[in-house]
């Protein structure tokens, strides 16, 4: 299981002081806002990911890592994404 491999079997919330917990909460909020701003200013990311996920669900590759490597190193990927972005703008 993933939790055992990463060493995060149980989270010890009490390990952080209230001040540390508040700083962590603020950091998470700030990070989420920054990520949202980035994604909104880069619509190509959504097209890139949705295109990849659509292909994964349609083709159901046995080796997802190899499939992803092939997908994201496709020399025509940039043209494909640009054309899909143009299609979304029309």
The first five atom37 places (N, CA, C, CB, O) and aatype in JSON, in Angstrom:
{
  "aatype": [20, 20, 20, 20, 20, 20, 20, 20, 20, 20, 20, 20, 20, 20, 20, 20, 20, 20, 20, 20, 20, 20, 20, 20, 20, 20, 20, 20, 20, 20, 20, 20, 20, 20, 20, 20, 20, 20, 20, 20, 20, 20, 20, 20, 20, 20, 20, 20, 20, 20, 20, 20, 20, 20, 20, 20, 20, 20, 20, 20, 20, 20, 20, 20, 20, 20, 20, 20, 20, 20, 20, 20, 20, 20, 20, 20, 20, 20, 20, 20, 20, 20, 20, 20, 20, 20, 20, 20, 20, 20],
  "atom_mask": [
    [1, 1, 1, 1, 1],
    [1, 1, 1, 1, 1],
    [1, 1, 1, 1, 1],
    [1, 1, 1, 1, 1],
    [1, 1, 1, 1, 1],
    [1, 1, 1, 1, 1],
    [1, 1, 1, 1, 1],
    [1, 1, 1, 1, 1],
    [1, 1, 1, 1, 1],
    [1, 1, 1, 1, 1],
    [1, 1, 1, 1, 1],
    [1, 1, 1, 1, 1],
    [1, 1, 1, 1, 1],
    [1, 1, 1, 1, 1],
    [1, 1, 1, 1, 1],
    [1, 1, 1, 1, 1],
    [1, 1, 1, 1, 1],
    [1, 1, 1, 1, 1],
    [1, 1, 1, 1, 1],
    [1, 1, 1, 1, 1],
    [1, 1, 1, 1, 1],
    [1, 1, 1, 1, 1],
    [1, 1, 1, 1, 1],
    [1, 1, 1, 1, 1],
    [1, 1, 1, 1, 1],
    [1, 1, 1, 1, 1],
    [1, 1, 1, 1, 1],
    [1, 1, 1, 1, 1],
    [1, 1, 1, 1, 1],
    [1, 1, 1, 1, 1],
    [1, 1, 1, 1, 1],
    [1, 1, 1, 1, 1],
    [1, 1, 1, 1, 1],
    [1, 1, 1, 1, 1],
    [1, 1, 1, 1, 1],
    [1, 1, 1, 1, 1],
    [1, 1, 1, 1, 1],
    [1, 1, 1, 1, 1],
    [1, 1, 1, 1, 1],
    [1, 1, 1, 1, 1],
    [1, 1, 1, 1, 1],
    [1, 1, 1, 1, 1],
    [1, 1, 1, 1, 1],
    [1, 1, 1, 1, 1],
    [1, 1, 1, 1, 1],
    [1, 1, 1, 1, 1],
    [1, 1, 1, 1, 1],
    [1, 1, 1, 1, 1],
    [1, 1, 1, 1, 1],
    [1, 1, 1, 1, 1],
    [1, 1, 1, 1, 1],
    [1, 1, 1, 1, 1],
    [1, 1, 1, 1, 1],
    [1, 1, 1, 1, 1],
    [1, 1, 1, 1, 1],
    [1, 1, 1, 1, 1],
    [1, 1, 1, 1, 1],
    [1, 1, 1, 1, 1],
    [1, 1, 1, 1, 1],
    [1, 1, 1, 1, 1],
    [1, 1, 1, 1, 1],
    [1, 1, 1, 1, 1],
    [1, 1, 1, 1, 1],
    [1, 1, 1, 1, 1],
    [1, 1, 1, 1, 1],
    [1, 1, 1, 1, 1],
    [1, 1, 1, 1, 1],
    [1, 1, 1, 1, 1],
    [1, 1, 1, 1, 1],
    [1, 1, 1, 1, 1],
    [1, 1, 1, 1, 1],
    [1, 1, 1, 1, 1],
    [1, 1, 1, 1, 1],
    [1, 1, 1, 1, 1],
    [1, 1, 1, 1, 1],
    [1, 1, 1, 1, 1],
    [1, 1, 1, 1, 1],
    [1, 1, 1, 1, 1],
    [1, 1, 1, 1, 1],
    [1, 1, 1, 1, 1],
    [1, 1, 1, 1, 1],
    [1, 1, 1, 1, 1],
    [1, 1, 1, 1, 1],
    [1, 1, 1, 1, 1],
    [1, 1, 1, 1, 1],
    [1, 1, 1, 1, 1],
    [1, 1, 1, 1, 1],
    [1, 1, 1, 1, 1],
    [1, 1, 1, 1, 1],
    [1, 1, 1, 1, 1]
  ],
  "atom_positions": [
    [[0.83, -1.18, 0.0], [0.0, 0.0, 0.0], [0.88, 1.25, 0.0], [-0.94, 0.0, 1.21], [2.0, 1.23, 0.51]],
    [[0.36, 2.31, -0.57], [1.14, 3.53, -0.71], [1.56, 4.13, 0.63], [0.36, 4.54, -1.49], [2.68, 4.61, 0.77]],
    [[0.67, 4.1, 1.6], [0.98, 4.72, 2.89], [2.19, 4.06, 3.52], [-0.22, 4.63, 3.84], [3.03, 4.74, 4.12]],
    [[2.3, 2.75, 3.4], [3.41, 2.05, 4.01], [4.72, 2.4, 3.3], [3.17, 0.55, 3.97], [5.76, 2.53, 3.95]],
    [[4.68, 2.54, 2.0], [5.88, 2.85, 1.24], [6.4, 4.26, 1.55], [5.62, 2.71, -0.24], [7.61, 4.48, 1.57]],
    [[5.5, 5.19, 1.78], [5.93, 6.57, 1.97], [6.23, 6.88, 3.44], [4.88, 7.52, 1.45], [6.8, 7.93, 3.74]],
    [[5.85, 6.0, 4.34], [6.09, 6.25, 5.75], [5.04, 7.14, 6.38], [7.44, 6.86, 5.93], [5.23, 7.62, 7.5]],
    [[3.94, 7.36, 5.7], [2.88, 8.22, 6.22], [1.67, 7.41, 6.65], [2.47, 9.25, 5.18], [0.54, 7.76, 6.32]],
    [[1.91, 6.33, 7.38], [0.81, 5.47, 7.8], [-0.19, 6.24, 8.64], [1.33, 4.28, 8.58], [-1.4, 6.12, 8.44]],
    [[0.31, 7.01, 9.59], [-0.57, 7.77, 10.46], [-0.03, 9.18, 10.57], [-0.68, 7.11, 11.87], [1.16, 9.38, 10.8]],
    [[-0.9, 10.16, 10.39], [-0.48, 11.54, 10.54], [-0.61, 11.93, 12.01], [-1.31, 12.48, 9.64], [-1.62, 11.63, 12.65]],
    [[0.39, 12.59, 12.52], [0.39, 13.03, 13.92], [0.12, 14.53, 13.94], [1.75, 12.69, 14.63], [1.05, 15.33, 13.95]],
    [[-1.15, 14.9, 13.94], [-1.54, 16.3, 13.91], [-0.98, 17.05, 15.12], [-3.07, 16.43, 13.88], [-0.65, 18.23, 15.01]],
    [[-0.87, 16.39, 16.25], [-0.36, 17.02, 17.46], [1.12, 17.36, 17.39], [-0.6, 16.14, 18.63], [1.65, 18.01, 18.29]],
    [[1.8, 16.92, 16.32], [3.22, 17.2, 16.19], [3.47, 18.67, 15.88], [3.83, 16.32, 15.1], [4.58, 19.17, 16.07]],
    [[2.46, 19.37, 15.4], [2.6, 20.79, 15.1], [1.95, 21.63, 16.19], [1.99, 21.12, 13.73], [0.88, 21.29, 16.7]],
    [[2.6, 22.71, 16.53], [2.01, 23.63, 17.49], [0.86, 24.36, 16.81], [3.07, 24.64, 18.04], [0.78, 24.36, 15.58]],
    [[-0.02, 24.98, 17.57], [-1.11, 25.75, 16.95], [-0.59, 26.81, 15.97], [-1.95, 26.43, 18.04], [-1.19, 27.04, 14.92]],
    [[0.51, 27.45, 16.32], [1.09, 28.46, 15.42], [1.57, 27.81, 14.12], [2.28, 29.19, 16.12], [1.34, 28.36, 13.04]],
    [[2.22, 26.66, 14.22], [2.67, 25.95, 13.03], [1.48, 25.48, 12.18], [3.55, 24.74, 13.43], [1.51, 25.55, 10.95]],
    [[0.44, 25.01, 12.84], [-0.76, 24.58, 12.12], [-1.37, 25.74, 11.34], [-1.8, 24.0, 13.1], [-1.8, 25.57, 10.2]],
    [[-1.41, 26.92, 11.95], [-1.96, 28.1, 11.29], [-1.08, 28.5, 10.11], [-2.1, 29.26, 12.28], [-1.59, 28.85, 9.04]],
    [[0.24, 28.47, 10.29], [1.15, 28.8, 9.18], [0.98, 27.8, 8.04], [2.62, 28.81, 9.67], [0.99, 28.18, 6.87]],
    [[0.82, 26.53, 8.37], [0.61, 25.5, 7.36], [-0.7, 25.74, 6.62], [0.63, 24.1, 8.01], [-0.76, 25.63, 5.4]],
    [[-1.74, 26.06, 7.36], [-3.04, 26.34, 6.75], [-2.95, 27.53, 5.8], [-4.1, 26.62, 7.84], [-3.48, 27.47, 4.69]],
    [[-2.28, 28.59, 6.22], [-2.11, 29.77, 5.38], [-1.28, 29.44, 4.13], [-1.45, 30.91, 6.17], [-1.56, 29.92, 3.03]],
    [[-0.24, 28.62, 4.32], [0.59, 28.21, 3.2], [-0.23, 27.43, 2.18], [1.78, 27.35, 3.69], [-0.1, 27.64, 0.97]],
    [[-1.08, 26.52, 2.66], [-1.92, 25.74, 1.75], [-2.88, 26.64, 0.99], [-2.71, 24.67, 2.54], [-3.09, 26.45, -0.21]],
    [[-3.47, 27.6, 1.66], [-4.39, 28.53, 1.01], [-3.66, 29.34, -0.06], [-5.05, 29.46, 2.04], [-4.13, 29.46, -1.19]],
    [[-2.52, 29.89, 0.3], [-1.72, 30.7, -0.63], [-1.3, 29.88, -1.84], [-0.48, 31.26, 0.08], [-1.36, 30.35, -2.97]],
    [[-0.88, 28.64, -1.59], [-0.45, 27.76, -2.68], [-1.61, 27.43, -3.59], [0.16, 26.48, -2.12], [-1.46, 27.43, -4.81]],
    [[-2.76, 27.14, -3.02], [-3.95, 26.82, -3.83], [-4.35, 28.01, -4.7], [-5.13, 26.4, -2.93], [-4.69, 27.84, -5.87]],
    [[-4.31, 29.2, -4.14], [-4.65, 30.41, -4.9], [-3.64, 30.62, -6.03], [-4.68, 31.65, -3.97], [-4.03, 30.92, -7.16]],
    [[-2.36, 30.47, -5.74], [-1.32, 30.63, -6.77], [-1.49, 29.59, -7.87], [0.08, 30.51, -6.15], [-1.35, 29.91, -9.05]],
    [[-1.78, 28.36, -7.5], [-2.0, 27.31, -8.5], [-3.2, 27.62, -9.38], [-2.19, 25.95, -7.82], [-3.16, 27.43, -10.59]],
    [[-4.28, 28.09, -8.75], [-5.49, 28.43, -9.5], [-5.22, 29.57, -10.48], [-6.62, 28.82, -8.54], [-5.67, 29.52, -11.62]],
    [[-4.48, 30.59, -10.04], [-4.14, 31.7, -10.93], [-3.3, 31.21, -12.11], [-3.38, 32.8, -10.15], [-3.52, 31.62, -13.25]],
    [[-2.35, 30.33, -11.82], [-1.49, 29.8, -12.88], [-2.33, 29.03, -13.9], [-0.4, 28.89, -12.29], [-2.19, 29.24, -15.1]],
    [[-3.19, 28.15, -13.42], [-4.0, 27.34, -14.33], [-4.97, 28.19, -15.14], [-4.78, 26.29, -13.55], [-5.22, 27.9, -16.31]],
    [[-5.49, 29.23, -14.55], [-6.41, 30.12, -15.29], [-5.67, 30.9, -16.37], [-7.11, 31.09, -14.33], [-6.25, 31.22, -17.41]],
    [[-4.41, 31.2, -16.13], [-3.65, 31.96, -17.12], [-2.97, 31.06, -18.16], [-2.59, 32.81, -16.43], [-2.37, 31.55, -19.11]],
    [[-3.07, 29.74, -17.98], [-2.49, 28.78, -18.91], [-3.51, 27.71, -19.29], [-1.23, 28.13, -18.3], [-3.44, 26.59, -18.79]],
    [[-4.45, 28.05, -20.16], [-5.48, 27.08, -20.55], [-4.92, 25.85, -21.26], [-6.51, 27.74, -21.44], [-5.59, 24.81, -21.33]],
    [[-3.72, 25.96, -21.78], [-3.1, 24.81, -22.45], [-2.88, 23.65, -21.49], [-1.78, 25.22, -23.08], [-2.86, 22.49, -21.92]],
    [[-2.71, 23.94, -20.22], [-2.51, 22.87, -19.24], [-3.76, 21.99, -19.16], [-2.17, 23.46, -17.84], [-3.67, 20.77, -19.14]],
    [[-4.92, 22.62, -19.12], [-6.17, 21.85, -19.06], [-6.35, 21.01, -20.32], [-7.38, 22.8, -18.88], [-6.74, 19.85, -20.25]],
    [[-6.05, 21.6, -21.48], [-6.18, 20.86, -22.74], [-5.2, 19.7, -22.77], [-5.95, 21.8, -23.95], [-5.55, 18.59, -23.18]],
    [[-3.98, 19.96, -22.35], [-2.94, 18.93, -22.33], [-3.35, 17.74, -21.45], [-1.62, 19.53, -21.84], [-3.23, 16.59, -21.86]],
    [[-3.81, 18.04, -20.25], [-4.19, 16.97, -19.32], [-5.47, 16.25, -19.75], [-4.38, 17.54, -17.92], [-5.55, 15.03, -19.65]],
    [[-6.45, 17.0, -20.21], [-7.7, 16.35, -20.61], [-7.48, 15.48, -21.84], [-8.79, 17.39, -20.89], [-8.09, 14.41, -21.97]],
    [[-6.62, 15.92, -22.76], [-6.3, 15.13, -23.94], [-5.6, 13.82, -23.53], [-5.4, 15.94, -24.91], [-5.92, 12.75, -24.05]],
    [[-4.66, 13.94, -22.62], [-3.95, 12.75, -22.14], [-4.91, 11.79, -21.44], [-2.81, 13.16, -21.17], [-4.91, 10.59, -21.73]],
    [[-5.73, 12.3, -20.54], [-6.66, 11.43, -19.81], [-7.68, 10.78, -20.73], [-7.38, 12.22, -18.73], [-8.02, 9.62, -20.56]],
    [[-8.16, 11.55, -21.73], [-9.09, 10.97, -22.7], [-8.44, 9.78, -23.41], [-9.53, 12.04, -23.72], [-9.07, 8.73, -23.56]],
    [[-7.18, 9.95, -23.85], [-6.48, 8.86, -24.52], [-6.28, 7.65, -23.6], [-5.14, 9.34, -25.04], [-6.4, 6.51, -24.03]],
    [[-5.97, 7.93, -22.34], [-5.78, 6.83, -21.38], [-7.08, 6.04, -21.23], [-5.33, 7.38, -20.0], [-7.07, 4.81, -21.27]],
    [[-8.2, 6.74, -21.06], [-9.47, 6.05, -20.87], [-9.93, 5.32, -22.12], [-10.53, 7.03, -20.44], [-10.55, 4.26, -22.02]],
    [[-9.63, 5.87, -23.29], [-10.04, 5.22, -24.53], [-9.15, 4.01, -24.87], [-10.0, 6.21, -25.68], [-9.65, 2.97, -25.3]],
    [[-7.85, 4.16, -24.66], [-6.91, 3.12, -25.08], [-6.56, 2.13, -23.97], [-5.65, 3.76, -25.58], [-6.12, 1.01, -24.25]],
    [[-6.74, 2.53, -22.73], [-6.45, 1.68, -21.56], [-5.12, 0.93, -21.7], [-7.59, 0.68, -21.36], [-5.1, -0.3, -21.77]],
    [[-4.02, 1.67, -21.74], [-2.71, 1.04, -21.96], [-2.31, 0.14, -20.79], [-1.65, 2.09, -22.18], [-2.62, 0.43, -19.63]],
    [[-1.6, -0.94, -21.1], [-1.12, -1.86, -20.07], [0.01, -1.2, -19.28], [-0.63, -3.19, -20.71], [0.11, -1.37, -18.06]],
    [[0.86, -0.45, -19.96], [1.99, 0.21, -19.31], [1.75, 1.72, -19.37], [3.36, -0.18, -19.99], [2.09, 2.37, -20.36]],
    [[1.18, 2.26, -18.32], [0.8, 3.67, -18.3], [2.02, 4.58, -18.38], [0.0, 3.98, -17.04], [1.95, 5.65, -18.98]],
    [[3.12, 4.18, -17.78], [4.32, 5.03, -17.82], [4.87, 5.14, -19.23], [5.4, 4.47, -16.89], [5.23, 6.23, -19.67]],
    [[4.92, 4.05, -19.92], [5.4, 4.08, -21.31], [4.43, 4.87, -22.18], [5.57, 2.63, -21.87], [4.85, 5.66, -23.03]],
    [[3.15, 4.67, -21.96], [2.13, 5.41, -22.7], [2.29, 6.91, -22.46], [0.73, 4.94, -22.3], [2.26, 7.7, -23.41]],
    [[2.45, 7.3, -21.21], [2.62, 8.72, -20.87], [3.88, 9.29, -21.5], [2.66, 8.91, -19.34], [3.88, 10.39, -22.04]],
    [[4.96, 8.53, -21.43], [6.22, 8.98, -22.03], [6.04, 9.21, -23.53], [7.35, 7.97, -21.77], [6.49, 10.22, -24.07]],
    [[5.39, 8.27, -24.2], [5.14, 8.42, -25.63], [4.23, 9.6, -25.92], [4.52, 7.13, -26.2], [4.47, 10.37, -26.85]],
    [[3.21, 9.74, -25.12], [2.23, 10.82, -25.32], [2.9, 12.19, -25.18], [1.07, 10.69, -24.31], [2.73, 13.05, -26.05]],
    [[3.64, 12.39, -24.1], [4.19, 13.71, -23.81], [5.47, 14.02, -24.58], [4.46, 13.83, -22.35], [5.94, 15.16, -24.55]],
    [[6.05, 13.04, -25.26], [7.22, 13.3, -26.09], [6.88, 13.29, -27.57], [8.31, 12.28, -25.8], [7.77, 13.38, -28.42]],
    [[5.61, 13.19, -27.89], [5.15, 13.23, -29.28], [5.58, 14.57, -29.89], [3.59, 13.04, -29.37], [5.22, 15.63, -29.37]],
    [[6.33, 14.54, -30.99], [6.79, 15.8, -31.59], [5.65, 16.69, -32.09], [7.72, 15.5, -32.73], [5.84, 17.89, -32.27]],
    [[4.48, 16.12, -32.3], [3.33, 16.9, -32.78], [2.44, 17.38, -31.64], [2.52, 16.07, -33.74], [1.4, 18.0, -31.89]],
    [[2.82, 17.12, -30.4], [1.97, 17.46, -29.27], [1.67, 18.96, -29.21], [2.63, 17.02, -27.97], [0.53, 19.36, -28.98]],
    [[2.68, 19.77, -29.4], [2.47, 21.22, -29.33], [1.47, 21.68, -30.37], [3.8, 21.96, -29.53], [0.59, 22.49, -30.07]],
    [[1.58, 21.17, -31.6], [0.64, 21.54, -32.67], [-0.77, 21.06, -32.32], [1.08, 20.94, -34.02], [-1.75, 21.77, -32.55]],
    [[-0.87, 19.85, -31.77], [-2.18, 19.3, -31.39], [-2.85, 20.17, -30.34], [-2.02, 17.86, -30.86], [-4.03, 20.5, -30.45]],
    [[-2.09, 20.54, -29.32], [-2.63, 21.37, -28.23], [-3.04, 22.74, -28.76], [-1.6, 21.52, -27.1], [-4.1, 23.25, -28.42]],
    [[-2.19, 23.33, -29.61], [-2.51, 24.65, -30.17], [-3.77, 24.6, -31.0], [-1.35, 25.16, -31.02], [-4.61, 25.5, -30.93]],
    [[-3.92, 23.55, -31.8], [-5.12, 23.46, -32.64], [-6.37, 23.26, -31.78], [-4.99, 22.31, -33.65], [-7.43, 23.79, -32.1]],
    [[-6.24, 22.5, -30.7], [-7.39, 22.3, -29.8], [-7.73, 23.6, -29.07], [-7.1, 21.17, -28.79], [-8.9, 23.89, -28.82]],
    [[-6.7, 24.38, -28.71], [-6.95, 25.67, -28.08], [-7.65, 26.6, -29.05], [-5.63, 26.3, -27.58], [-8.58, 27.31, -28.67]],
    [[-7.22, 26.61, -30.3], [-7.87, 27.43, -31.32], [-9.32, 27.01, -31.5], [-7.13, 27.34, -32.65], [-10.2, 27.86, -31.67]],
    [[-9.57, 25.7, -31.46], [-10.93, 25.2, -31.59], [-11.8, 25.64, -30.43], [-10.92, 23.69, -31.68], [-12.99, 25.89, -30.61]],
    [[-11.22, 25.73, -29.23], [-11.97, 26.17, -28.05], [-12.29, 27.66, -28.1], [-11.18, 25.86, -26.78], [-13.27, 28.11, -27.52]],
    [[-11.44, 28.42, -28.8], [-11.64, 29.86, -28.87], [-12.68, 30.25, -29.91], [-10.32, 30.55, -29.18], [-13.28, 31.32, -29.82]],
    [[-12.89, 29.4, -30.89], [-13.85, 29.69, -31.97], [-15.28, 29.6, -31.5], [-13.64, 28.75, -33.14], [-16.2, 29.82, -32.29]]
  ]
}
